[in-house]
Amino acid sequence: MTIDTTVRIDGRALIGGDRVDAVSGETFITVNPATGAALAEVAKGAPADVDRAVAAARAAYDSRAWSGLGAADRGAVLRRLADLIERDAEELALLESLDMGKPLSQTRTVDVPGTAATFRWYGELADKLTDEVPATPPGATAIVSRVALGVVAAIVPWNYPLDIAAWKLAPALVAGNSVVLKPAETTSLTALRLGELALEAGLPSGVLNVVPGPGSVIGRALGLHHDVDALTFTGSTAVAKKLLTYAGESNLKRLSLEAGGKSSNLIFSDVEDLALAAEKAAFGAFYNQGEVCSANSRIFVERPVYDEFVGLLSAAAEAYRSGDPLDPASGNGALVSEAHADGVAEAIAVAARDGELIGGERIERDGSTAFIDPAIVAGLPLSHPLHRDEIFGPLVVVQAFDHEDDAVRAANATDYGLAASVWTSSLSRAHRVSERLVAGTVSVNTVDALGSTTPFGGFKQSGFGRDLSRHAIDNYVGLKTTWFQHDSHGPAALGAS
């Protein structure tokens, strides 16, 4: 198949319904990590641009052009946006692949369809969100409403730039909020194009603003901004902690933070199909170059099947060897940047020094060194940093265990609690182990399961709040009680403070 790599790129910010340069006029270059070639100049936002975007979002919210629409009307716009994403799917898929380095075969089949599906799902949910009429004393009626918070800041990562933007935008918008979206500096292009499509779909000007630029500058400005009512974030735990501080130093804005992960995959010897478990384990560890917050980067295998499993995993990892992202035969593409690849390569060097390493070769291709093949390391103690630290690359640690309790303790011995997987043919064991694992999602006889209808997020230092499902709406609304006292002689309240 011949792939057309000519794609329209406009790197200007989107503020108040217009594509604009940064106030300073400064730009930065976004690079194709698979070739090192420049893709576009992108507006380099600064606090002045954040102020403009927040003011535009506040004006749009206060005008009620969006927040005052009926829920069904807001839902119709989101469904129209889903249609436009599908219309321009090839352009968006190519742009995502060029900007981030992941295979075009994946952006075509996963990222872009998933983005459209998220907007469509929330568009269909819009008029099915109901208020509550709780029990009250005689002579009174109360309504508990879910009301939009106002201006939401959304900071999204570089590993799924378009898909995770939709996870934030769709529930925030359908609830009636206005949004300032801050894409990752290395992968801003599809977010900017998405903003244009939202306008075409009928979203009023200023309801969605997109400000690219350095995270340390734009993220900080959004976190400290007194006119931002809520902030949603996906990224590292270190940055999540900074946002907590910024919210405390400013206006106590609502936060929902999906931070780091170091997820475990527990393989029991009674598993029905060990080859399938290995195949799925390779997917859970190496898909998207391992640049997945919920990647199953620690695998614990019951000792009777350990040696066989490691052999099967090594064979399955071959499907994720790095290659040209535009080649349909490539299992993986490039890591997001050569600088990130440097960090992953350092971790693999530590694995080779301290453990038994399979794979992990770094490859130069088309002038770029951002390509790393899957790496499997065994023989490391549970105290080793590679068991604890999130590498965010194609590196997995494999460890044998003898008893169920040992496996659960090892899986929970981490600062994170985002995801976990369990492979067993015993239903009682599946329930028992899943209950004990500290993880926001436990996948049984599969890996990294998620969908529009189920919440995604974690415990401990993986953050709080949930993306996806109707529960994501809770990140962007507040509960408001309206009490109607019909009988002036009746009790006004019970237990009033």
C-alpha positions in Angstrom: 0.0 0.0 0.0 1.3 3.4 -0.9 1.0 5.9 2.0 0.5 9.6 1.3 2.7 11.4 3.9 1.6 14.8 2.8 -0.7 16.1 5.5 -1.8 19.6 6.3 -0.2 20.8 9.5 -1.1 24.1 11.3 0.9 24.5 14.5 -0.9 27.6 15.8 -2.8 27.6 19.0 -6.6 27.5 19.1 -8.1 30.2 21.3 -11.6 31.7 21.2 -12.4 29.9 18.0 -9.4 31.2 16.1 -6.0 29.8 15.1 -3.5 32.2 16.6 0.2 32.6 17.2 1.6 32.7 20.7 1.6 36.1 22.2 5.3 36.1 22.2 5.4 34.9 18.6 7.8 32.1 19.7 7.5 28.6 18.2 9.2 25.2 18.7 9.8 22.4 16.2 8.0 19.1 16.5 9.9 16.2 15.2 9.1 12.8 13.6 10.9 10.5 16.1 11.2 7.8 13.4 13.3 10.0 11.1 14.4 13.0 13.2 12.9 15.2 10.5 11.0 18.4 11.5 7.3 18.1 11.0 6.1 21.6 11.8 6.6 24.8 13.8 4.2 24.9 16.8 3.2 27.9 18.8 5.2 28.0 22.0 2.6 29.0 24.6 3.3 30.9 27.8 1.3 32.2 30.8 -0.1 35.0 28.6 -1.5 32.5 26.2 -3.0 30.6 29.1 -4.7 33.8 30.3 -6.2 34.4 26.9 -7.4 30.8 26.6 -8.9 30.8 30.1 -10.6 34.1 29.5 -12.1 32.8 26.3 -13.3 29.6 28.0 -14.8 31.7 30.9 -16.6 34.0 28.5 -18.0 31.1 26.5 -19.2 29.4 29.7 -20.8 32.6 31.0 -22.5 33.2 27.7 -24.4 29.9 28.1 -24.0 29.3 24.4 -22.9 25.8 25.4 -23.5 25.4 29.1 -27.1 26.6 28.6 -27.9 24.1 25.8 -30.1 21.2 26.5 -28.2 17.9 27.2 -29.6 16.4 24.0 -28.3 19.3 21.9 -24.8 19.0 23.5 -24.9 15.3 22.8 -25.7 15.9 19.1 -22.6 18.1 18.7 -20.4 15.4 20.2 -21.9 12.8 17.9 -21.3 15.1 15.0 -17.7 15.4 16.1 -17.4 11.6 16.1 -18.6 11.6 12.5 -16.0 14.2 11.5 -13.2 12.2 13.2 -14.3 9.2 11.2 -14.5 11.3 8.0 -10.9 12.5 8.5 -9.6 9.3 10.1 -6.8 8.7 7.6 -5.4 12.2 8.1 -5.6 12.0 11.9 -4.0 8.5 11.9 -1.1 9.6 9.8 -0.6 12.8 11.8 -0.6 10.8 15.0 1.9 8.3 13.7 4.3 10.9 12.3 4.2 13.0 15.4 4.4 10.2 18.0 6.2 7.3 16.3 3.6 4.6 16.8 2.7 2.3 13.9 0.1 3.7 11.4 -1.5 0.3 11.5 -2.3 1.0 15.2 -3.4 4.6 14.8 -5.8 3.5 12.0 -7.4 0.7 14.0 -7.1 1.7 17.6 -6.4 5.4 18.3 -8.6 7.2 15.8 -11.6 4.8 16.0 -11.3 4.8 19.8 -11.4 8.6 19.8 -14.5 8.7 17.7 -16.1 6.0 19.8 -15.5 8.0 23.0 -17.1 11.1 21.7 -20.0 9.1 20.3 -20.6 7.2 23.6 -20.7 10.4 25.7 -22.8 12.1 23.0 -25.3 9.2 23.4 -25.1 9.4 27.2 -25.8 13.1 27.3 -29.6 13.0 27.8 -29.6 9.9 30.0 -27.9 11.6 32.9 -30.6 12.2 35.5 -30.9 14.3 38.6 -32.1 12.9 42.0 -35.1 13.5 44.1 -34.0 12.3 47.6 -36.3 11.5 50.5 -37.2 14.6 52.5 -39.6 15.4 55.4 -43.3 15.9 54.6 -43.9 19.3 53.1 -40.6 19.6 51.3 -39.1 18.5 48.0 -35.4 18.5 47.2 -33.6 18.1 43.8 -29.9 17.1 43.7 -28.5 18.3 40.4 -25.1 17.7 38.7 -23.9 21.1 37.5 -21.0 21.9 35.4 -18.0 23.3 37.3 -17.1 26.0 34.7 -13.6 26.1 33.1 -11.8 22.8 33.0 -8.1 22.5 32.2 -7.1 19.2 30.6 -3.4 18.1 30.4 -2.8 15.0 28.3 0.2 12.8 27.7 2.2 12.0 24.5 1.6 8.2 24.4 -2.0 8.4 23.3 -2.4 12.1 22.3 -5.7 11.9 20.6 -7.4 9.0 22.4 -6.7 10.3 25.9 -7.7 13.9 24.9 -11.1 12.4 24.0 -11.3 10.7 27.5 -11.0 14.1 29.1 -12.9 16.3 26.6 -16.0 14.2 26.0 -17.3 14.0 29.6 -16.2 17.5 30.4 -17.9 19.0 27.4 -21.1 16.9 27.6 -21.5 18.1 31.2 -21.5 21.7 29.9 -18.0 22.9 30.8 -15.6 24.9 28.7 -12.1 23.5 28.3 -8.5 24.5 27.9 -6.6 21.6 26.5 -2.8 21.4 26.9 -1.4 18.6 24.7 2.1 17.2 25.3 4.8 19.3 23.8 6.1 16.5 21.7 2.7 15.5 20.3 0.5 18.6 19.8 -0.6 18.2 16.2 -3.7 16.0 16.5 -5.1 17.9 19.4 -4.9 21.1 17.4 -6.7 19.4 14.5 -9.3 18.0 16.9 -10.0 21.6 18.0 -10.8 22.6 14.4 -13.1 19.6 14.0 -15.0 20.5 17.2 -15.7 23.9 15.8 -16.9 22.4 12.5 -19.1 20.1 14.5 -20.9 23.1 16.1 -19.1 23.6 19.3 -19.3 27.4 20.1 -16.1 29.5 19.9 -14.2 29.5 23.1 -15.7 26.3 24.5 -12.6 24.3 23.5 -9.2 26.0 23.4 -5.9 24.3 22.7 -2.6 25.8 24.0 0.6 23.9 23.1 3.9 24.6 24.8 6.2 23.3 27.5 4.5 21.4 30.3 6.6 23.1 33.0 5.2 26.5 31.8 1.7 25.8 30.5 0.9 23.1 33.1 2.1 25.3 35.9 0.1 28.3 34.7 -3.1 26.2 34.4 -2.5 24.6 37.8 -2.1 28.0 39.5 -4.8 29.8 37.6 -7.5 31.2 39.8 -10.2 31.1 37.1 -9.7 27.4 36.3 -12.3 25.4 38.2 -11.1 21.9 37.6 -8.0 20.3 36.2 -7.7 16.8 34.8 -4.3 15.2 34.1 -2.8 12.0 32.7 1.0 11.7 33.1 3.7 11.0 35.6 3.3 10.8 39.3 6.0 13.5 39.8 4.0 16.0 37.8 0.7 15.0 39.5 2.2 15.9 42.8 3.2 19.3 41.5 -0.4 19.9 40.3 -1.7 19.0 43.8 0.6 21.7 45.2 -0.5 24.3 42.5 -4.2 23.6 43.3 -3.5 24.2 47.0 -1.6 27.3 46.4 -4.3 28.8 44.2 -8.0 28.2 44.4 -8.4 24.5 45.5 -9.6 23.6 42.1 -11.0 20.1 41.6 -8.4 17.6 40.4 -8.6 14.2 38.8 -5.1 12.7 38.3 -4.2 9.5 36.4 -0.6 9.1 37.2 2.1 6.4 36.9 1.9 2.7 37.0 3.9 -0.5 37.5 1.3 -3.1 36.8 1.7 -6.8 37.4 0.6 -9.9 35.5 0.2 -13.1 37.6 0.4 -16.4 35.7 -0.7 -19.5 37.7 0.3 -23.0 36.6 -3.3 -24.0 36.2 -3.8 -21.6 33.4 -5.7 -23.2 30.6 -3.6 -21.9 27.7 -0.1 -20.9 28.6 0.8 -19.9 25.0 -2.2 -17.5 25.0 -1.1 -16.1 28.3 2.4 -15.5 26.9 1.0 -13.9 23.8 -1.2 -11.6 25.8 1.6 -10.8 28.2 3.8 -9.7 25.3 1.0 -7.4 24.2 0.5 -6.1 27.8 4.2 -5.3 28.1 5.3 -4.2 24.6 2.3 -2.8 22.7 2.8 0.9 21.8 6.5 0.4 22.4 5.7 -0.2 26.1 4.7 3.4 26.4 1.5 2.7 28.3 0.7 3.8 31.8 -1.0 0.5 32.6 1.6 -1.7 30.8 2.0 -5.1 32.6 5.7 -4.5 33.1 6.1 -7.1 35.9 5.2 -10.7 35.3 5.1 -13.2 38.1 4.9 -16.8 37.0 4.2 -19.9 39.2 7.4 -22.0 39.2 6.2 -25.2 37.6 5.5 -23.3 34.3 8.1 -20.6 34.7 10.8 -21.9 32.2 8.2 -22.8 29.6 6.5 -19.4 29.9 9.7 -17.4 29.5 10.4 -19.3 26.3 6.9 -18.6 25.0 7.1 -14.9 26.0 10.4 -14.5 24.2 8.9 -16.0 21.1 5.8 -13.8 21.4 7.9 -10.7 21.8 9.1 -11.1 18.2 5.7 -9.7 17.1 6.7 -6.3 18.7 10.1 -5.8 17.1 10.6 -2.1 16.1 10.3 -1.0 12.5 9.2 1.8 10.2 5.9 3.1 11.7 4.5 3.5 8.1 5.2 -0.2 7.3 2.2 -2.3 7.9 4.5 -5.2 8.9 6.0 -3.3 11.9 4.9 -4.6 15.2 6.2 -1.4 17.0 7.4 1.9 15.8 9.8 4.4 17.3 9.8 5.6 20.9 8.5 9.1 21.2 11.9 10.7 21.1 15.6 9.9 21.1 15.9 11.4 24.5 13.3 9.1 25.9 14.9 6.2 24.1 18.2 7.1 25.9 16.5 6.6 29.3 15.0 3.3 28.3 18.3 2.1 26.9 19.9 3.0 30.3 17.4 0.9 32.1 18.1 -2.0 29.7 21.8 -1.7 30.4 21.1 -2.0 34.1 19.0 -5.1 33.4 21.9 -6.6 31.4 24.3 -5.9 34.3 22.1 -7.1 37.2 20.0 -9.8 35.6 19.5 -12.2 32.7 18.5 -10.2 29.6 16.8 -11.4 26.5 16.5 -8.9 23.6 16.5 -5.1 24.1 18.6 -4.1 21.1 18.7 -0.4 20.2 18.5 0.1 16.5 19.4 3.0 14.2 17.0 3.4 11.3 16.6 6.3 8.9 18.9 8.5 10.9 17.0 8.0 14.2 18.1 6.0 17.3 14.6 6.0 18.8 14.0 2.3 18.0 14.3 -0.3 20.8 13.3 -4.0 20.5 11.4 -5.7 23.4 13.6 -6.6 26.4 12.8 -9.4 29.0 14.9 -9.5 32.2 14.9 -12.2 34.8 16.8 -12.9 38.0 16.3 -9.5 39.7 15.4 -9.3 43.4 12.1 -7.7 44.2 14.0 -4.8 45.8 15.6 -3.9 42.5 14.7 -0.5 41.0 13.5 -2.2 37.8 10.8 -3.8 39.9 9.7 -0.5 41.3 10.4 2.3 38.7 8.1 3.0 35.8 10.4 2.7 32.7 7.7 3.5 30.0 9.4 1.5 27.4 9.5 -2.1 26.0 11.1 -3.7 29.1 9.4 -6.3 31.3 10.7 -8.0 34.4 9.9 -11.7 34.9 9.9 -13.4 38.3 9.0 -16.9 39.6 6.8 -17.5 42.6 5.9 -20.6 44.7 2.7 -19.6 46.5 -0.3 -17.5 45.8 0.3 -15.3 48.8 3.8 -14.6 47.6 2.5 -13.5 44.2 -0.1 -11.1 45.7 2.4 -9.6 48.1 4.9 -9.0 45.2 2.3 -7.5 43.0 1.2 -5.1 45.7 4.7 -4.2 46.7 4.7 -1.0 44.6 3.9 2.7 45.0 1.3 2.3 42.2 -2.1 0.7 41.9 -3.3 1.2 38.3 -3.8 -2.2 36.8 -3.1 -5.9 37.2 -3.8 -9.2 35.3 -4.5 -12.7 36.6 -4.3 -15.9 34.6 -5.9 -19.0 36.1 -8.5 -21.6 35.2 -9.8 -21.6 38.8 -12.8 -19.3 39.3 -12.4 -19.2 43.1 -8.7 -18.2 42.7 -9.6 -15.6 40.2 -12.1 -14.0 42.6 -9.8 -14.4 45.6 -6.7 -12.9 44.0 -8.5 -10.1 42.2 -10.0 -9.0 45.5 -6.6 -8.8 47.1 -4.8 -6.9 44.3 -4.6 -3.2 44.8 -5.4 -2.0 41.3 -8.1 0.1 39.7 -8.6 -2.5 37.0 -7.9 -6.3 37.3 -8.1 -8.2 34.1 -8.8 -11.9 34.4 -7.5 -14.2 31.6 -6.7 -11.1 29.5 -4.5 -8.0 29.9 -5.2 -4.3 30.2 -9.0 -4.5 29.6 -10.9 -1.3 29.3 -14.0 0.1 27.5 -16.3 3.0 27.3 -18.6 1.6 29.9 -16.0 0.8 32.6 -14.0 3.3 34.7 -10.2 3.6 34.3 -7.9 4.9 37.0 -6.0 3.7 40.0 -5.1 3.8 43.7 -2.1 4.9 45.7 0.4 7.0 43.7 -1.4 6.1 40.4 -3.8 9.0 41.4 -7.5 9.5 41.8 -10.6 10.2 39.7 -11.6 8.0 36.8 -11.7 8.3 33.0 -14.2 6.5 30.8 -17.7 5.4 31.8 -20.4 7.5 33.3 -18.2 7.8 36.4 -15.9 10.2 34.5 -18.7 12.8 34.6 -18.1 13.1 38.3 -14.7 14.7 37.6 -16.4 17.7 35.9 -19.6 18.3 37.9 -20.6 19.4 41.4 -23.6 18.2 43.3 -26.1 21.0 44.0 -29.1 20.7 46.3 -32.2 22.8 45.7 -34.7 22.5 48.6 -38.3 23.5 48.1 -40.2 24.0 51.4 -43.9 23.7 50.7 -45.1 23.6 54.3 -43.8 26.6 56.2 -44.6 24.8 59.4 -42.6 21.8 58.5 -38.9 21.1 59.5 -36.4 23.0 57.4 -33.7 20.5 57.9 -32.5 17.6 59.9 -29.2 17.8 61.7 -28.4 21.3 60.3 -25.0 22.6 61.3 
